[in-house]
Amino acid sequence: MHTGEAHVGSVGTDVRDQFTALGRHVNFASRLEALAKARRIPISRSSEARIGEKVKLETAGEINDIKNIPGTFSLFSALGAIRLSL
């Protein structure tokens, strides 16, 4: 799971077009999806910053071998939702 800006809209020709999302964050999310294992969804730092107070997370390591995306990235994994008292 990754959070970031993307370009969305219809892309194609007069014969065939489709609604899609494009951009580096879409590519990164796709690469993370490929790393997912059964019942474990990798969560990026940008998503962790947005959901960290609502979901119990654990550190899941770092990756630096994302195809065509240079850098080292911290990953997290969800342990469960935090109960909110009303």
Beta strands, then each sheet from edge to edge (+ up, - down):
strand 1: 7-12
strand 2: 17-22
strand 3: 43-44
strand 4: 55-63
strand 5: 73-81
sheet 1: 1+ 2-
sheet 2: 3+ 5- 4+
end
